[in-house]
Amino acid sequence: MGGHRKLDLIIQNGDVVLKDRVAALDIGILAGKIVQLGEGLDAGSAAAVVDAAGLTVMPGMIDVHVHLNEPGLGEWEGFETGSAALAAGGCTTYVDMPLNGIPPTVTVSAMQQKLAAAQDRSHVDYALWGGLVPGKLHELEALHEAGVVGFKAFMSSPGDPGEDAFREVDDYTLLEGMKIIAGLGKVLALHAESEPIVSKLGQAMRASGRLTPADYVASRPIVAELEAVNRALFYAEQTGCKLHFVHISSAAGVEAIRKARLRGMDVTVETCPHYLVLTSSDLDRKGAAAKCSPPLRDDGEREKLWDAVAAGDLDMISSDHSPCPVSMKEADNFFDAWGGIAGAQSSVELVIGEGHVRRGIPLPLLSRLLSGGPAERFGLQSAKGEIRIGMDADLVLVDLNKTYILEAAHLYHRHKHSPYISETMHCKVAATYLAGRRVYDAEQGVSGRMQGRWVR
């Protein structure tokens, strides 16, 4: 740092979560970057000072799995509302999925429509996924050139029957797509559930009038996840394609992926807060607000996932924020309700509250799952995912001593349903900073200035 230029901001007296430890440090910020880290920085050397005494300062979350539904389905969500919820939840960068917008991001022109919808309408930084779907293999290279972070494919039906909607891959598209994506050096993210298994089980349940939440869970068993994981790993071994498995719901799934990595495969795995804090027994109480696929599992499975978190066997935790209008959750039976959890705002509080406050898992490990791991996997690690000199000043201040009960009125996303409403949060996001500018604080809410930028 040259000369005596005044710092823009010092955040002082916080407990700062570094890669390998937590330390009482002050953070000096200039032009959106962290330029000083040390004890007792001179408050007079900054234009503004924030006292973070009693708060824990972490890198902002990087949520690589959100559906903000634009263009085309802004009535479901949208960049303004979705990114406001993410900012309020301590997320400073997100990666928007190629569905459920219309058109889905499977061509460059669709990507340009999405970027136009996001321009100057996001509270935090964003990147985009491209899609791998049948009939569009020839689009992959152009999407790569246009700046997507990777590609997403479904191995089971995405659930939207619309003519323009995203489609699951057949085996040919999966294999050929992996060859192309491997050549581009990109990562393929996969929703891994076996369509032949889940569709036949679902049909059988409907035919016999078994339409309860428990029947829905039984129609999407762990073996369907494992079959798809193992098939994708086999294809990736043949093609050399880098893989990322989204929202894995079972310890056996995590273990299959861990063993593949030990064999030398380039593969990562995420789970989501809902698999760590909710179980299938919550479905009767919470209804379709807690419906997702893969479905919530039983208590034993949840505990095994926490064991995998503590052992360092997971690479990241993402929200899979998948919103919809309330009416789509109000169906005559559980199978017909839209599957997707609106959780953008709650990830940091759930993971830190349940993982650290209640279970004692170290903050650096949890920070890696929320920030460092995603940054590393998707090429953002030169500027994001860690608190160190030279990085973007993307920060979340968390109060580990504050508990509260989440109410619908707290939520910023468009349709105020969430399975976490009425749940106790065991910590609270106090403030979120993007490039050193406060985009949220617990007193004043989300800032009106939308300064999130596209990260290529």
C-alpha positions as CSV (number, residue, x, y, z in Angstrom):
1,M,0.0,0.0,0.0
2,G,1.7,3.2,-1.2
3,G,2.1,6.5,0.6
4,H,-0.3,7.6,3.3
5,R,-3.6,7.2,1.6
6,K,-6.4,7.0,4.1
7,L,-8.1,3.7,4.5
8,D,-11.8,3.6,3.6
9,L,-12.8,1.5,6.6
10,I,-11.4,-0.4,9.5
11,I,-13.4,-3.2,11.1
12,Q,-11.9,-3.5,14.5
13,N,-12.1,-5.7,17.6
14,G,-13.8,-8.7,15.9
15,D,-12.9,-12.4,16.1
16,V,-11.7,-12.9,12.6
17,V,-12.0,-16.4,11.0
18,L,-8.9,-17.1,9.0
19,K,-8.1,-20.2,6.9
20,D,-6.6,-22.1,9.9
21,R,-7.5,-20.2,13.1
22,V,-9.7,-17.5,14.7
23,A,-7.8,-14.4,15.8
24,A,-8.7,-11.1,17.3
25,L,-7.7,-8.8,14.5
26,D,-8.6,-5.5,12.8
27,I,-9.2,-5.4,9.1
28,G,-8.1,-2.4,7.0
29,I,-10.0,-1.9,3.8
30,L,-9.1,0.3,0.8
31,A,-10.8,0.4,-2.6
32,G,-12.8,-2.7,-1.9
33,K,-9.8,-4.8,-0.9
34,I,-8.4,-6.0,2.4
35,V,-5.1,-4.2,2.7
36,Q,-4.2,-4.5,6.4
37,L,-4.8,-7.3,9.0
38,G,-3.4,-6.7,12.4
39,E,-4.0,-5.9,16.1
40,G,-4.7,-2.3,17.1
41,L,-4.8,-0.7,13.7
42,D,-4.9,3.1,14.0
43,A,-8.5,4.2,13.9
44,G,-7.3,7.7,12.8
45,S,-5.9,6.2,9.6
46,A,-9.4,5.4,8.2
47,A,-12.3,7.4,7.0
48,A,-14.7,5.1,8.9
49,V,-14.4,2.6,11.7
50,V,-16.8,-0.2,12.6
51,D,-16.6,-1.7,16.1
52,A,-17.1,-5.5,15.8
53,A,-16.5,-6.2,19.4
54,G,-18.4,-9.4,20.4
55,L,-18.9,-10.4,16.7
56,T,-17.3,-13.0,14.6
57,V,-16.0,-11.8,11.2
58,M,-16.0,-14.4,8.4
59,P,-15.6,-14.3,4.6
60,G,-18.9,-13.7,2.9
61,M,-20.7,-17.0,1.9
62,I,-20.3,-18.0,-1.7
63,D,-23.5,-19.8,-2.5
64,V,-23.0,-21.8,-5.8
65,H,-26.5,-23.2,-5.9
66,V,-29.4,-20.7,-6.2
67,H,-32.3,-20.4,-8.6
68,L,-33.4,-16.8,-9.1
69,N,-35.7,-17.7,-12.0
70,E,-35.0,-14.7,-14.3
71,P,-35.5,-14.2,-17.2
72,G,-39.1,-15.3,-17.7
73,L,-40.2,-16.4,-14.2
74,G,-39.6,-13.2,-12.2
75,E,-43.0,-13.8,-10.5
76,W,-41.3,-16.8,-8.8
77,E,-38.3,-14.8,-7.5
78,G,-36.0,-12.4,-9.3
79,F,-32.5,-10.9,-8.9
80,E,-33.6,-8.0,-6.6
81,T,-35.5,-10.1,-4.1
82,G,-33.3,-13.2,-4.2
83,S,-30.1,-11.3,-3.9
84,A,-31.5,-9.2,-1.0
85,A,-32.3,-12.4,0.9
86,L,-28.7,-13.7,0.2
87,A,-27.2,-10.4,1.4
88,A,-29.3,-10.5,4.6
89,G,-28.0,-14.1,5.1
90,G,-24.3,-13.2,4.8
91,C,-23.8,-14.3,1.2
92,T,-21.6,-12.0,-0.9
93,T,-21.4,-14.0,-4.1
94,Y,-23.8,-16.5,-5.7
95,V,-23.9,-18.6,-8.8
96,D,-27.3,-18.7,-10.5
97,M,-28.5,-22.0,-11.9
98,P,-29.5,-22.3,-15.6
99,L,-33.1,-23.2,-14.6
100,N,-35.9,-22.4,-13.9
101,G,-35.8,-19.3,-16.0
102,I,-37.3,-19.2,-19.4
103,P,-35.3,-19.5,-21.6
104,P,-32.9,-21.7,-19.5
105,T,-29.2,-20.8,-19.8
106,V,-28.4,-23.4,-22.4
107,T,-27.4,-20.9,-25.2
108,V,-25.4,-17.7,-25.3
109,S,-28.5,-15.6,-26.2
110,A,-30.3,-17.0,-23.1
111,M,-27.3,-16.2,-21.0
112,Q,-27.3,-12.6,-22.4
113,Q,-31.0,-12.3,-21.4
114,K,-30.1,-13.4,-17.9
115,L,-27.2,-11.0,-17.6
116,A,-29.5,-8.2,-18.8
117,A,-32.0,-9.1,-16.1
118,A,-29.3,-9.1,-13.5
119,Q,-27.6,-5.8,-14.5
120,D,-27.7,-3.3,-11.7
121,R,-30.4,-5.4,-9.9
122,S,-28.2,-7.6,-7.6
123,H,-27.3,-6.6,-4.1
124,V,-24.2,-8.9,-4.2
125,D,-21.8,-10.4,-6.8
126,Y,-22.9,-13.2,-9.0
127,A,-21.7,-15.7,-11.6
128,L,-23.7,-18.0,-13.9
129,W,-24.0,-21.7,-14.6
130,G,-24.6,-23.0,-18.1
131,G,-26.8,-26.0,-18.8
132,L,-26.1,-29.4,-20.3
133,V,-29.3,-30.6,-22.0
134,P,-30.2,-32.9,-24.9
135,G,-29.8,-31.3,-28.3
136,K,-27.6,-28.5,-27.2
137,L,-24.1,-30.1,-27.1
138,H,-23.0,-27.7,-29.8
139,E,-23.7,-24.7,-27.4
140,L,-21.3,-25.7,-24.7
141,E,-18.1,-24.2,-26.1
142,A,-19.8,-20.9,-26.8
143,L,-21.2,-20.7,-23.2
144,H,-17.7,-21.5,-21.9
145,E,-16.3,-18.6,-24.0
146,A,-19.0,-16.4,-22.7
147,G,-18.0,-16.9,-19.1
148,V,-20.1,-19.5,-17.3
149,V,-18.4,-21.0,-14.3
150,G,-19.4,-24.5,-15.2
151,F,-22.3,-26.6,-16.5
152,K,-25.2,-28.2,-14.7
153,A,-27.1,-31.3,-15.7
154,F,-30.0,-33.2,-14.2
155,M,-30.0,-37.0,-14.2
156,S,-33.7,-37.0,-13.2
157,S,-36.6,-34.9,-14.4
158,P,-36.3,-31.3,-13.2
159,G,-40.1,-31.3,-12.8
160,D,-41.1,-28.5,-15.1
161,P,-43.2,-29.9,-18.0
162,G,-43.1,-26.6,-20.0
163,E,-42.1,-26.7,-23.6
164,D,-39.2,-24.3,-23.1
165,A,-38.0,-25.8,-19.8
166,F,-34.8,-27.4,-18.8
167,R,-34.6,-31.2,-19.6
168,E,-32.7,-34.0,-17.9
169,V,-29.8,-35.7,-19.8
170,D,-30.0,-39.1,-21.4
171,D,-26.9,-41.3,-21.1
172,Y,-25.6,-40.3,-24.6
173,T,-25.9,-36.6,-23.8
174,L,-24.2,-37.1,-20.4
175,L,-21.3,-39.1,-21.9
176,E,-20.7,-36.8,-24.9
177,G,-21.2,-33.7,-22.8
178,M,-18.6,-34.9,-20.4
179,K,-16.1,-35.3,-23.3
180,I,-16.7,-31.7,-24.4
181,I,-16.7,-30.2,-20.9
182,A,-13.4,-32.1,-20.1
183,G,-11.8,-30.5,-23.2
184,L,-12.9,-27.1,-22.0
185,G,-11.5,-27.7,-18.5
186,K,-14.8,-26.9,-16.9
187,V,-16.7,-28.6,-14.1
188,L,-20.0,-30.5,-14.6
189,A,-22.4,-30.2,-11.7
190,L,-24.9,-33.0,-11.4
191,H,-28.3,-33.5,-9.8
192,A,-27.8,-37.2,-9.2
193,E,-31.0,-39.2,-8.9
194,S,-31.8,-42.2,-11.1
195,E,-34.8,-41.2,-13.3
196,P,-35.8,-44.8,-14.1
197,I,-36.0,-45.6,-10.3
198,V,-37.7,-42.5,-9.0
199,S,-40.2,-42.2,-11.9
200,K,-41.4,-45.8,-11.6
201,L,-41.6,-45.6,-7.8
202,G,-43.5,-42.3,-8.0
203,Q,-45.9,-43.8,-10.6
204,A,-46.5,-46.8,-8.4
205,M,-47.2,-44.6,-5.3
206,R,-49.7,-42.5,-7.2
207,A,-51.4,-45.5,-8.7
208,S,-52.0,-47.1,-5.3
209,G,-53.2,-43.8,-3.8
210,R,-50.1,-43.4,-1.5
211,L,-49.7,-39.7,-1.6
212,T,-48.4,-38.6,1.8
213,P,-45.0,-37.0,2.6
214,A,-43.7,-40.4,3.8
215,D,-44.7,-42.0,0.5
216,Y,-42.9,-39.2,-1.5
217,V,-39.7,-39.8,0.6
218,A,-40.0,-43.6,-0.1
219,S,-40.3,-42.9,-3.8
220,R,-36.9,-41.3,-3.9
221,P,-34.7,-43.7,-1.9
222,I,-31.0,-43.3,-1.2
223,V,-30.2,-46.1,-3.7
224,A,-31.5,-43.8,-6.5
225,E,-28.9,-41.2,-5.5
226,L,-26.2,-43.8,-5.3
227,E,-27.0,-45.3,-8.7
228,A,-26.7,-41.9,-10.3
229,V,-23.5,-40.9,-8.5
230,N,-21.8,-44.2,-9.4
231,R,-22.9,-44.0,-13.1
232,A,-21.7,-40.4,-13.4
233,L,-18.3,-41.3,-11.7
234,F,-17.9,-44.2,-14.2
235,Y,-18.5,-41.8,-17.1
236,A,-16.2,-39.2,-15.7
237,E,-13.4,-41.9,-15.4
238,Q,-13.8,-42.6,-19.1
239,T,-13.8,-39.0,-20.1
240,G,-11.6,-37.2,-17.6
241,C,-14.4,-34.7,-16.8
242,K,-14.3,-32.8,-13.5
243,L,-17.5,-33.3,-11.5
244,H,-19.4,-31.6,-8.8
245,F,-22.3,-33.3,-7.1
246,V,-25.0,-30.9,-5.8
247,H,-27.2,-31.4,-2.8
248,I,-26.1,-34.9,-1.8
249,S,-28.5,-36.1,0.9
250,S,-26.8,-39.3,2.1
251,A,-23.6,-40.3,3.9
252,A,-23.3,-43.2,1.4
253,G,-23.3,-40.7,-1.4
254,V,-20.6,-38.6,0.2
255,E,-18.5,-41.8,0.8
256,A,-18.8,-42.9,-2.8
257,I,-17.5,-39.5,-3.9
258,R,-14.7,-39.5,-1.2
259,K,-13.5,-42.9,-2.5
260,A,-13.5,-41.7,-6.1
261,R,-11.3,-38.7,-5.0
262,L,-8.9,-41.1,-3.3
263,R,-8.6,-43.0,-6.6
264,G,-7.4,-39.7,-8.1
265,M,-10.7,-38.4,-9.6
266,D,-11.3,-34.6,-9.8
267,V,-14.7,-34.5,-8.0
268,T,-16.3,-32.4,-5.3
269,V,-19.5,-32.6,-3.3
270,E,-21.9,-30.3,-1.6
271,T,-24.8,-30.8,0.8
272,C,-27.4,-28.2,1.9
273,P,-28.6,-26.8,5.2
274,H,-31.9,-28.6,4.9
275,Y,-30.3,-32.0,5.0
276,L,-28.3,-31.0,8.1
277,V,-31.1,-29.4,10.2
278,L,-34.4,-31.0,9.0
279,T,-35.5,-34.6,8.7
280,S,-38.3,-36.5,7.0
281,S,-40.3,-36.5,10.2
282,D,-40.5,-32.7,9.9
283,L,-42.6,-33.0,6.7
284,D,-45.9,-33.7,8.4
285,R,-45.4,-30.5,10.5
286,K,-44.0,-28.3,7.8
287,G,-45.7,-29.6,4.7
288,A,-44.6,-28.8,1.2
289,A,-42.5,-25.9,2.3
290,A,-39.9,-28.6,3.2
291,K,-40.4,-30.7,0.0
292,C,-37.3,-31.1,-2.1
293,S,-35.5,-33.7,-4.2
294,P,-33.6,-35.6,-3.1
295,P,-36.0,-35.6,-0.1
296,L,-35.2,-35.0,3.5
297,R,-33.8,-38.2,5.2
298,D,-34.2,-39.6,8.7
299,D,-32.5,-38.5,11.8
300,G,-29.7,-41.2,11.6
301,E,-28.8,-40.0,8.1
302,R,-28.7,-36.4,9.3
303,E,-26.3,-37.3,12.0
304,K,-24.0,-39.2,9.6
305,L,-23.9,-36.1,7.4
306,W,-22.8,-34.0,10.3
307,D,-20.1,-36.6,11.0
308,A,-19.0,-36.2,7.3
309,V,-18.9,-32.4,7.8
310,A,-16.8,-32.7,10.9
311,A,-14.4,-35.1,9.2
312,G,-13.8,-32.7,6.3
313,D,-15.4,-35.1,3.7
314,L,-17.6,-32.3,2.2
315,D,-16.3,-29.5,0.0
316,M,-19.1,-27.0,0.4
317,I,-22.6,-26.2,1.6
318,S,-25.0,-24.4,-0.6
319,S,-28.6,-23.3,-0.1
320,D,-30.2,-24.7,-3.3
321,H,-32.6,-21.8,-2.9
322,S,-35.5,-22.9,-5.1
323,P,-38.4,-20.6,-4.7
324,C,-41.9,-20.6,-6.1
325,P,-45.3,-18.8,-5.5
326,V,-47.1,-20.1,-2.4
327,S,-49.9,-21.5,-4.6
328,M,-47.5,-24.0,-6.1
329,K,-46.9,-25.5,-2.6
330,E,-50.7,-25.8,-2.1
331,A,-51.5,-29.1,-3.9
332,D,-54.1,-31.8,-3.3
333,N,-51.3,-34.3,-2.5
334,F,-47.6,-34.1,-1.7
335,F,-46.5,-35.4,-5.1
336,D,-48.1,-32.6,-6.9
337,A,-46.6,-29.8,-4.8
338,W,-43.6,-27.9,-6.2
339,G,-40.4,-29.4,-4.8
340,G,-37.9,-26.7,-3.8
341,I,-36.7,-25.1,-0.5
342,A,-36.6,-21.3,-0.2
343,G,-33.6,-21.0,2.0
344,A,-31.3,-18.3,0.6
345,Q,-31.4,-16.2,3.7
346,S,-30.7,-18.9,6.3
347,S,-27.6,-20.8,5.2
348,V,-25.0,-19.1,7.3
349,E,-27.1,-18.9,10.4
350,L,-28.1,-22.6,10.2
351,V,-24.6,-23.9,9.4
352,I,-22.8,-21.7,12.0
353,G,-25.6,-22.0,14.6
354,E,-26.1,-25.8,14.3
355,G,-22.5,-26.6,13.4
356,H,-20.4,-24.4,15.6
357,V,-22.6,-23.0,18.4
358,R,-24.4,-26.3,19.1
359,R,-22.0,-28.9,17.9
360,G,-18.6,-27.2,18.4
361,I,-17.3,-27.8,14.9
362,P,-14.4,-25.3,14.3
363,L,-15.2,-22.1,12.5
364,P,-12.4,-22.3,10.0
365,L,-13.8,-25.7,8.8
366,L,-17.3,-24.3,8.5
367,S,-16.0,-21.2,6.8
368,R,-14.2,-23.4,4.2
369,L,-17.5,-25.1,3.4
370,L,-19.4,-21.8,3.1
371,S,-16.7,-19.8,1.3
372,G,-13.2,-21.2,0.7
373,G,-14.3,-24.5,-0.9
374,P,-16.7,-22.9,-3.4
375,A,-14.2,-20.2,-4.3
376,E,-11.5,-22.8,-4.9
377,R,-13.6,-25.1,-7.0
378,F,-15.1,-22.5,-9.3
379,G,-12.1,-20.3,-9.9
380,L,-12.8,-17.4,-7.6
381,Q,-10.0,-18.0,-5.0
382,S,-7.8,-15.2,-6.2
383,A,-10.2,-12.6,-4.8
384,K,-12.9,-14.4,-2.7
385,G,-13.5,-17.0,-0.1
386,E,-10.9,-16.1,2.5
387,I,-9.9,-13.2,4.8
388,R,-6.3,-12.2,3.9
389,I,-4.5,-9.3,2.4
390,G,-5.3,-8.6,-1.2
391,M,-8.7,-10.3,-1.2
392,D,-12.1,-8.6,-1.8
393,A,-13.5,-7.2,1.4
394,D,-16.5,-9.5,1.2
395,L,-17.4,-10.1,4.9
396,V,-20.1,-11.2,7.2
397,L,-20.3,-10.2,10.8
398,V,-22.1,-12.9,12.9
399,D,-23.3,-12.6,16.5
400,L,-22.8,-16.1,18.0
401,N,-24.5,-15.0,21.2
402,K,-27.8,-14.0,19.7
403,T,-30.7,-16.5,19.2
404,Y,-34.0,-15.7,17.6
405,I,-37.0,-17.3,16.0
406,L,-37.3,-16.8,12.3
407,E,-40.5,-15.3,11.2
408,A,-41.9,-14.8,7.7
409,A,-41.7,-11.0,8.2
410,H,-37.9,-11.3,8.4
411,L,-37.6,-12.8,4.9
412,Y,-36.5,-10.8,1.9
413,H,-37.1,-13.3,-0.9
414,R,-40.3,-12.8,-2.9
415,H,-42.7,-15.5,-1.6
416,K,-42.5,-15.7,2.2
417,H,-42.6,-19.5,2.7
418,S,-39.6,-21.4,4.1
419,P,-39.3,-24.6,6.2
420,Y,-37.2,-22.6,8.7
421,I,-40.0,-20.3,9.7
422,S,-40.7,-20.7,13.5
423,E,-37.3,-22.4,13.9
424,T,-34.8,-21.1,16.4
425,M,-31.6,-19.7,14.9
426,H,-28.6,-20.1,17.2
427,C,-26.7,-17.1,15.8
428,K,-27.6,-14.0,13.8
429,V,-26.0,-12.2,10.9
430,A,-25.3,-8.7,12.2
431,A,-24.0,-7.1,8.9
432,T,-22.8,-8.0,5.4
433,Y,-20.1,-6.1,3.5
434,L,-19.5,-6.4,-0.3
435,A,-16.1,-4.9,-1.4
436,G,-16.0,-3.0,1.9
437,R,-19.5,-1.5,1.5
438,R,-22.2,-2.4,3.9
439,V,-25.1,-4.1,2.0
440,Y,-27.0,-5.3,5.0
441,D,-27.2,-4.7,8.7
442,A,-29.6,-6.1,11.3
443,E,-30.9,-2.7,12.3
444,Q,-31.4,-1.0,9.0
445,G,-32.0,-4.0,6.7
446,V,-30.7,-4.4,3.1
447,S,-29.1,-1.3,1.5
448,G,-31.0,0.3,-1.4
449,R,-27.9,0.5,-3.5
450,M,-27.5,-2.6,-5.7
451,Q,-23.8,-2.8,-6.5
452,G,-23.4,-6.5,-7.2
453,R,-21.2,-7.3,-10.3
454,W,-21.0,-10.2,-12.6
455,V,-18.0,-12.3,-11.9
456,R,-16.9,-14.1,-15.1
